[in-house]
Each structure stands twice: as structure tokens, then as C-alpha cells.
Amino acid sequence: MPILDHPPCPHCHSHRIWKDGIRYTRDEEVQRYICRDCGHRFSETSIDKPENYQSNRSYRPSSYIIDRQICVLKPTGAKNLAEVETRQKRAAGATTPDSATIKGLIVQFAFWLQKEGHENSSYPQILKRLVNNSANLLDPESVKEIIAKRRCKDATKILEVYAYDAFTKMLNIQWSKPHYTQEEILPFIPEERELDQLIAACKSRRMATFLQTLKETFADPGEALKLRWTDLTSNVLNIRSVKGHRPRQLTISSKLVAMLQSLPHTDERIFPTPYTVMNKIFWRMKNRVANITNNPRLKAITFTTFRHWGATMIYHQTRNLLLVQKILGHKRITSTMKYTQLIPLKEDEYDVTAATSIDEDQELLKAGFEYVTERNGIKLYRRPKVFAKYMDNG
């Protein structure tokens, strides 16, 4: 049997253990650990070790308490989270925890979110950002002060409030949430050639395929990252729901199918990369292309810009808000209205036809044509060439 260099988790008996800083006692230093399977944190003791456990530390039984120190589950003698929960009820006078304690709390928070059904949540990253801005996670007033002073949009502050609110629920911290109102602004809508320019400039085949998927499906970035190989059938892609969206099936081009099939099939997910990593790569790439092409508009493009662009184009060229709602997967029409704004099209981007009777008028309107004018008793209609397929299939 192999020799272990750490004790197993006393809660789930797992050997998937990370070191989590040092706890300083009166006599010596004690190694702290965190379980990668259940998220519990505990310390070394002189009892309950497996026979094959060897450590480079010299143990003195008199220096240790009788009960193993397990966070939350065993309050007796616990100097980790149990003591921390007592401290943070002091509000503004809370003790500032060390970096190892904060790291352990965030790891435990990630496990807690996973158990609550929030897989791949961005909340742990948001808390890390607050900590980097000198926020004390065990002091709600400190967190509120840091959020208030941050120079960012209210929408970002709302996400930070949501993230910390979930953290307080895990540790049973009482706090009053600050109120922020999201600004109502029109989304930035680029030209299609600018989106294609970014896709063509990708050095990563996976990133290029990811952007092409966003462009053709108008999916939320989180939906695209959840795609599995089983969701791809011929040229039909099954979009899984996130953020309360509806699941849906969309037809994709042969070009995108070929790009998807060229990716490695080593994981059940098509894009087995965290959102933060994908966004960081994309951020560097678009800034590089914007500087090379001297086009600062490219810097304003984000992953969700592809979704905004698609919603705006479909609505402008079909005037069918329900169709936009269906393709985007929104449950409420009010959500769809936020993503749409009108952008002008060139005259050569329309199909033009005429009608001389009421029956012809009705057929053209059903086909998505828009009345323009009437000359010599003949009514003229037009319909955008792009996205006409959505009207025909709808």
C-alpha cells in the first residue's frame, strides 16, 4: 500500500486532499487541509491516522486537543469556520482573516454552489475580485463599502451583491443588501464583417469555433460552453438552457459543423474550458486585432455582442418579436425587447415585389414582406434578403 503524506478527510474519508495553510498553536505549527470532494477543512492531529500515513512533522499528543478540528460540523475546539462564524456577527468589528482562511472559504463556497445546483458559477471569481480590492468577506460592512467604491457599472455591482449574498447564506451571516439599479442602455451592435474579422483572426481553433457558434446560434456564452457532443446531430444543435432560458434546437451551417468536428473529442463537452479562461483569451485577441486594424469598435465586442447582433438583425428584418423570443430562448417578451434595436439596411439588401389585389397583399404580408408605397394602383413591398429563412421556417 502506498505511503500517504496526508490524513484522509474525517468527514467523507476521501484521500483527495489539498494543503490549506498553517495553523499556529502554542507549541508548534499544525498543517491544515481541505477536502476536494466534500469541501471540509480540518487540521492534523495525533489520532485517527491510517497505518500507512507518514509525515515529516514530529507530533506531541499533549499539544493537540482530543477532538479533530472539522469546520462547521464539529464546533468543539474548532478554530476554523466555527470560530469565524461567531466573529462575523460583530459586523464592522470583524477580525480580518488571513489569506489561507479566505482561500479555504472560497473553495468551500465553490463546493457549496455545486451542491446547490450552480455548476460552473462565476460567484467564486467575483468574491476573489472583491478580496483583491481589500474586502473582508467576514465583515458585510467592509464588502458593502468596497462594492460602493468600485468604479464599475451598477450591473456589475448587482452581480457582486448576488455573489456575496449567496456566500452569506452558506455561513448564515446576517446582512442588509445594498440596492443598485441597472442602467438601461442600448447594446453595441457591430457590423457583420467586424464579427467575421474577429473569427478569422483567432489563432486558436477552439476560440474560432466558439465565436462561430455564437454567431450562428445567438446563444448565451454559458449555453455555448455547456454544449456536449451528444447535442450535435447532423446539422442540428441542441441548446441547453441557462439563466432561465428555454431549451431549443437550431439549424447550423455546414461550415460550423466542419469546424466543430475538427475539435478534439477528448471530453464530453465541446468546449471544456472555463468561461473566465475563454473570456481572457478573447479579450487579448480582440485588443490585438483592434490595434492592428486601427478599429477601436472591435474592443467593444464581447461574447454577448454576438447575441445582441443576432436579435437586432432578426427583429429588424422580420419585425417578428415572437420569432426573436423563440430563437433566443427567452421566457418573457420583455427580456427580448431589451436586445432589439433598429439598424438601417442598404437598398440592395432587400427583395422587392408588387401586388395588385387584396389576396396578393395578404400572401406577401404572411411571407414577411413590408408595404413601402403605391404607384399607379400597384403596391410595392420589400423584405430583407438576410434571415428570410427564419421567416419562411417560422
C-alpha positions as CSV (number, residue, x, y, z in Angstrom):
1,M,0.0,0.0,0.0
2,P,1.4,3.4,-0.9
3,I,2.5,5.7,1.9
4,L,0.2,8.7,2.3
5,D,1.7,12.2,3.1
6,H,-1.6,13.5,4.5
7,P,-4.5,12.1,6.6
8,P,-7.8,11.3,4.9
9,C,-10.9,13.5,5.3
10,P,-12.6,12.7,8.6
11,H,-16.0,13.5,7.1
12,C,-16.0,11.6,3.8
13,H,-12.8,9.6,4.1
14,S,-11.5,10.8,0.8
15,H,-7.8,11.0,0.0
16,R,-8.2,13.9,-2.4
17,I,-6.8,16.4,0.0
18,W,-5.2,19.8,-0.6
19,K,-2.9,21.6,1.9
20,D,-4.6,24.8,3.1
21,G,-2.2,26.8,5.1
22,I,-0.7,26.5,8.6
23,R,-2.5,26.9,12.0
24,Y,-0.2,28.2,14.7
25,T,-0.7,26.7,18.1
26,R,1.0,27.5,21.4
27,D,3.7,24.8,20.9
28,E,4.1,24.3,17.1
29,E,2.7,24.7,13.7
30,V,-0.2,22.5,12.5
31,Q,-0.9,21.7,8.9
32,R,-4.4,22.5,7.7
33,Y,-6.1,20.6,4.8
34,I,-9.2,21.0,2.7
35,C,-11.1,18.0,1.1
36,R,-11.5,18.3,-2.7
37,D,-14.6,16.0,-2.6
38,C,-16.7,17.4,0.2
39,G,-15.1,20.8,0.8
40,H,-14.5,20.4,4.6
41,R,-11.4,21.8,6.2
42,F,-9.5,20.1,9.0
43,S,-6.2,20.1,10.8
44,E,-3.6,17.4,11.6
45,T,-3.9,15.7,14.9
46,S,-2.1,12.9,16.7
47,I,-5.0,10.4,16.4
48,D,-7.1,8.6,13.7
49,K,-4.3,8.5,11.2
50,P,-4.1,5.5,8.8
51,E,-1.4,3.0,9.4
52,N,0.4,3.9,6.2
53,Y,0.5,7.6,7.0
54,Q,3.9,9.2,7.4
55,S,4.5,12.9,7.9
56,N,7.7,14.9,8.2
57,R,6.3,16.6,11.3
58,S,7.0,15.5,14.9
59,Y,3.8,15.1,16.9
60,R,3.4,15.8,20.5
61,P,0.0,14.5,21.7
62,S,-0.1,16.9,24.6
63,S,-0.1,19.8,22.1
64,Y,-3.4,18.8,20.5
65,I,-7.0,18.8,21.5
66,I,-8.8,15.5,21.7
67,D,-11.3,16.2,19.0
68,R,-10.3,16.7,15.4
69,Q,-11.0,20.2,14.2
70,I,-13.5,19.9,11.4
71,C,-15.1,23.2,10.1
72,V,-18.8,23.6,10.7
73,L,-19.6,20.0,11.5
74,K,-17.7,19.9,14.9
75,P,-17.9,23.1,16.9
76,T,-15.9,21.6,19.8
77,G,-12.5,23.1,19.8
78,A,-12.8,24.2,16.1
79,K,-10.7,27.3,15.3
80,N,-11.6,27.4,11.6
81,L,-15.1,28.2,10.3
82,A,-16.9,27.7,13.6
83,E,-14.9,30.5,15.3
84,V,-15.2,32.5,12.1
85,E,-19.0,32.4,12.1
86,T,-19.0,33.8,15.6
87,R,-16.6,36.6,14.7
88,Q,-18.5,37.8,11.7
89,K,-21.6,38.6,13.6
90,R,-19.8,41.5,15.1
91,A,-20.4,43.4,11.8
92,A,-17.9,46.2,11.3
93,G,-15.5,45.0,14.1
94,A,-14.9,41.6,12.5
95,T,-11.4,40.2,12.6
96,T,-9.5,40.3,9.3
97,P,-8.8,36.6,8.2
98,D,-5.5,35.5,6.8
99,S,-5.1,34.6,3.1
100,A,-5.2,30.9,3.8
101,T,-8.6,31.2,5.6
102,I,-10.0,33.2,2.7
103,K,-8.7,30.8,0.1
104,G,-10.3,27.9,2.0
105,L,-13.7,29.8,2.4
106,I,-13.8,30.5,-1.4
107,V,-13.0,26.8,-2.2
108,Q,-15.7,25.7,0.2
109,F,-18.1,28.2,-1.4
110,A,-17.5,26.7,-4.8
111,F,-18.3,23.2,-3.4
112,W,-21.4,24.6,-1.8
113,L,-22.6,26.2,-5.0
114,Q,-22.1,22.9,-6.8
115,K,-24.2,21.1,-4.2
116,E,-26.9,23.8,-4.7
117,G,-27.0,23.0,-8.4
118,H,-25.0,26.1,-9.6
119,E,-22.3,24.3,-11.5
120,N,-19.5,26.5,-13.1
121,S,-20.8,29.6,-11.3
122,S,-18.8,32.8,-11.6
123,Y,-19.6,33.8,-8.0
124,P,-16.2,32.4,-6.5
125,Q,-14.3,34.5,-9.1
126,I,-16.4,37.6,-8.1
127,L,-15.5,37.1,-4.5
128,K,-11.8,36.8,-5.3
129,R,-12.1,40.1,-7.1
130,L,-13.6,41.7,-4.0
131,V,-10.8,40.2,-1.9
132,N,-8.2,41.6,-4.2
133,N,-9.9,45.0,-3.6
134,S,-9.3,44.6,0.1
135,A,-12.8,43.4,1.1
136,N,-13.1,41.3,4.3
137,L,-15.6,38.6,3.4
138,L,-16.4,38.0,7.0
139,D,-17.4,41.6,7.5
140,P,-20.5,42.6,5.5
141,E,-20.0,46.3,6.0
142,S,-16.5,46.0,4.5
143,V,-17.9,44.3,1.5
144,K,-20.6,46.9,1.0
145,E,-18.0,49.7,1.3
146,I,-15.7,48.1,-1.3
147,I,-18.6,47.5,-3.8
148,A,-19.8,51.1,-3.4
149,K,-16.3,52.5,-4.1
150,R,-15.6,50.3,-7.1
151,R,-15.6,52.2,-10.4
152,C,-17.8,49.9,-12.5
153,K,-21.3,49.7,-13.8
154,D,-24.2,49.1,-11.5
155,A,-24.9,45.9,-13.4
156,T,-21.5,44.6,-12.2
157,K,-22.2,45.7,-8.6
158,I,-25.5,43.9,-8.7
159,L,-23.7,40.7,-9.6
160,E,-21.2,41.3,-6.8
161,V,-24.1,41.7,-4.4
162,Y,-25.7,38.5,-5.6
163,A,-22.4,36.6,-5.2
164,Y,-21.8,37.8,-1.6
165,D,-25.5,37.2,-0.7
166,A,-25.0,33.5,-1.7
167,F,-21.8,33.5,0.4
168,T,-23.6,34.8,3.5
169,K,-26.3,32.1,3.1
170,M,-23.6,29.5,3.2
171,L,-22.2,30.9,6.5
172,N,-25.5,32.1,7.9
173,I,-24.3,35.7,8.0
174,Q,-26.9,38.4,8.6
175,W,-26.6,41.5,6.4
176,S,-28.6,44.1,4.6
177,K,-28.2,44.0,0.8
178,P,-27.4,47.4,-0.8
179,H,-29.7,48.4,-3.7
180,Y,-28.4,49.1,-7.2
181,T,-30.4,49.8,-10.3
182,Q,-29.2,48.5,-13.6
183,E,-28.8,51.2,-16.2
184,E,-31.0,50.8,-19.3
185,I,-28.6,51.3,-22.3
186,L,-28.7,50.2,-25.9
187,P,-26.4,47.3,-26.7
188,F,-23.5,47.9,-29.0
189,I,-24.3,46.4,-32.4
190,P,-21.3,45.8,-34.7
191,E,-21.3,45.2,-38.4
192,E,-21.3,41.5,-39.5
193,R,-17.9,42.0,-41.2
194,E,-16.4,43.0,-37.8
195,L,-17.6,39.8,-36.2
196,D,-16.2,37.8,-39.1
197,Q,-12.9,39.7,-38.8
198,L,-12.5,38.6,-35.2
199,I,-13.4,35.0,-36.0
200,A,-10.8,34.9,-38.9
201,A,-8.1,36.5,-36.6
202,C,-8.4,33.7,-34.0
203,K,-5.2,31.7,-33.6
204,S,-7.0,29.1,-31.5
205,R,-9.2,26.7,-33.5
206,R,-11.4,26.2,-30.4
207,M,-11.9,30.0,-30.0
208,A,-12.8,30.5,-33.7
209,T,-15.3,27.7,-33.5
210,F,-16.8,29.1,-30.3
211,L,-17.3,32.5,-31.8
212,Q,-18.8,31.0,-35.0
213,T,-21.2,29.1,-32.8
214,L,-22.2,32.3,-31.0
215,K,-22.7,34.0,-34.4
216,E,-24.9,31.3,-35.9
217,T,-27.0,30.3,-32.8
218,F,-27.2,33.7,-31.0
219,A,-26.7,31.6,-27.8
220,D,-25.7,32.9,-24.5
221,P,-22.0,32.2,-23.8
222,G,-22.9,30.0,-20.9
223,E,-25.2,28.0,-23.2
224,A,-22.4,27.5,-25.7
225,L,-20.0,26.3,-23.0
226,K,-22.5,23.7,-21.8
227,L,-22.8,22.1,-25.3
228,R,-22.0,18.4,-25.4
229,W,-21.1,16.3,-28.4
230,T,-24.4,14.5,-27.9
231,D,-26.2,17.8,-28.6
232,L,-24.9,17.8,-32.2
233,T,-26.9,15.7,-34.6
234,S,-26.1,16.2,-38.3
235,N,-26.6,20.0,-38.7
236,V,-28.9,20.5,-35.8
237,L,-27.6,21.8,-32.5
238,N,-29.5,21.3,-29.2
239,I,-29.1,24.4,-27.0
240,R,-29.3,23.7,-23.3
241,S,-30.9,26.3,-21.1
242,V,-29.2,28.7,-18.7
243,K,-30.4,31.8,-16.8
244,G,-33.9,30.5,-17.1
245,H,-33.9,30.4,-20.9
246,R,-35.9,27.8,-22.8
247,P,-34.0,24.9,-24.5
248,R,-34.2,24.9,-28.2
249,Q,-32.9,23.3,-31.4
250,L,-31.3,25.3,-34.2
251,T,-30.0,24.5,-37.6
252,I,-26.4,25.4,-38.2
253,S,-24.3,25.7,-41.4
254,S,-22.1,23.0,-42.9
255,K,-19.1,25.3,-42.2
256,L,-19.8,25.3,-38.5
257,V,-20.4,21.5,-38.4
258,A,-17.0,21.0,-40.0
259,M,-15.4,23.4,-37.5
260,L,-17.0,21.5,-34.6
261,Q,-16.0,18.1,-35.9
262,S,-12.4,19.2,-36.2
263,L,-12.1,19.8,-32.5
264,P,-10.7,17.1,-30.2
265,H,-13.3,14.7,-28.9
266,T,-11.5,14.1,-25.6
267,D,-14.2,15.5,-23.3
268,E,-18.0,15.1,-23.2
269,R,-18.3,18.9,-23.6
270,I,-17.4,20.5,-26.9
271,F,-15.8,23.5,-25.2
272,P,-14.3,22.1,-22.0
273,T,-12.8,25.5,-20.9
274,P,-14.0,27.7,-18.1
275,Y,-15.7,31.0,-19.0
276,T,-13.0,33.1,-17.3
277,V,-10.3,31.5,-19.4
278,M,-12.2,31.9,-22.7
279,N,-13.0,35.5,-21.9
280,K,-9.4,36.3,-21.1
281,I,-8.1,34.8,-24.4
282,F,-10.8,36.6,-26.3
283,W,-10.1,39.9,-24.6
284,R,-6.4,39.8,-25.5
285,M,-7.2,38.7,-29.1
286,K,-9.7,41.4,-29.9
287,N,-7.5,44.2,-28.5
288,R,-4.6,42.9,-30.6
289,V,-6.8,42.9,-33.7
290,A,-8.3,46.3,-32.9
291,N,-4.8,47.8,-32.6
292,I,-3.6,46.2,-35.8
293,T,-6.6,47.3,-37.9
294,N,-6.9,50.6,-36.1
295,N,-10.6,49.9,-35.4
296,P,-11.4,50.7,-31.8
297,R,-15.0,49.4,-32.3
298,L,-13.7,45.8,-32.1
299,K,-12.7,46.4,-28.4
300,A,-16.4,47.0,-27.6
301,I,-17.4,43.5,-28.8
302,T,-18.0,40.8,-26.1
303,F,-19.3,37.3,-26.2
304,T,-22.9,38.6,-25.7
305,T,-22.5,41.1,-28.5
306,F,-23.0,38.2,-31.0
307,R,-26.4,37.6,-29.3
308,H,-27.3,41.2,-29.4
309,W,-26.3,41.4,-33.0
310,G,-28.4,38.4,-33.9
311,A,-31.5,39.6,-32.0
312,T,-31.3,43.0,-33.6
313,M,-30.9,41.7,-37.1
314,I,-33.7,39.2,-36.9
315,Y,-36.1,41.7,-35.5
316,H,-35.2,44.4,-38.0
317,Q,-35.5,42.1,-40.9
318,T,-38.7,40.2,-39.9
319,R,-40.4,42.6,-37.5
320,N,-41.4,39.4,-35.7
321,L,-40.7,39.8,-32.0
322,L,-42.1,36.4,-31.1
323,L,-39.7,34.8,-33.5
324,V,-36.8,36.6,-31.9
325,Q,-38.0,35.4,-28.5
326,K,-38.2,31.8,-29.7
327,I,-34.7,31.8,-31.2
328,L,-33.1,33.5,-28.1
329,G,-35.0,31.2,-25.8
330,H,-36.5,33.9,-23.6
331,K,-39.5,33.1,-21.4
332,R,-40.6,36.7,-21.2
333,I,-41.1,39.0,-24.1
334,T,-39.8,42.0,-22.0
335,S,-36.4,40.3,-22.0
336,T,-36.4,40.1,-25.8
337,M,-37.3,43.7,-26.2
338,K,-34.1,44.7,-24.4
339,Y,-32.0,43.0,-27.0
340,T,-33.5,44.7,-30.1
341,Q,-32.9,48.0,-31.7
342,L,-33.2,49.1,-35.3
343,I,-30.2,49.4,-37.7
344,P,-30.6,50.5,-41.3
345,L,-30.1,48.2,-44.2
346,K,-28.9,49.1,-47.7
347,E,-31.3,49.1,-50.5
348,D,-29.7,46.2,-52.3
349,E,-30.2,44.0,-49.2
350,Y,-34.0,43.7,-49.9
351,D,-36.2,41.5,-52.0
352,V,-38.7,43.7,-53.8
353,T,-42.1,42.7,-55.2
354,A,-45.5,44.1,-56.1
355,A,-49.2,43.3,-55.5
356,T,-52.3,44.3,-57.4
357,S,-55.0,42.7,-55.3
358,I,-56.0,42.1,-51.7
359,D,-55.2,38.4,-51.9
360,E,-51.7,39.2,-53.1
361,D,-51.3,41.7,-50.3
362,Q,-52.2,39.1,-47.7
363,E,-49.8,36.5,-49.1
364,L,-46.9,38.9,-49.2
365,L,-47.6,40.1,-45.6
366,K,-47.7,36.4,-44.5
367,A,-44.3,35.9,-46.2
368,G,-42.8,38.8,-44.2
369,F,-42.8,41.5,-46.9
370,E,-43.3,45.1,-45.7
371,Y,-45.5,47.6,-47.6
372,V,-43.5,50.6,-48.9
373,T,-45.6,52.7,-51.3
374,E,-48.2,52.6,-54.1
375,R,-47.8,53.8,-57.6
376,N,-50.4,53.7,-60.4
377,G,-52.6,51.3,-58.4
378,I,-49.7,48.8,-57.8
379,K,-48.5,48.3,-54.2
380,L,-44.8,47.8,-53.7
381,Y,-43.4,45.5,-50.9
382,R,-39.9,44.6,-49.7
383,R,-38.3,42.0,-47.5
384,P,-34.7,41.8,-46.2
385,K,-32.7,39.1,-48.0
386,V,-30.7,38.1,-44.9
387,F,-32.6,36.0,-42.3
388,A,-35.5,35.4,-44.7
389,K,-35.1,31.7,-43.9
390,Y,-36.3,32.3,-40.4
391,M,-39.5,33.9,-41.7
392,D,-40.0,31.1,-44.1
393,N,-39.5,28.4,-41.5
394,G,-41.3,30.2,-38.8
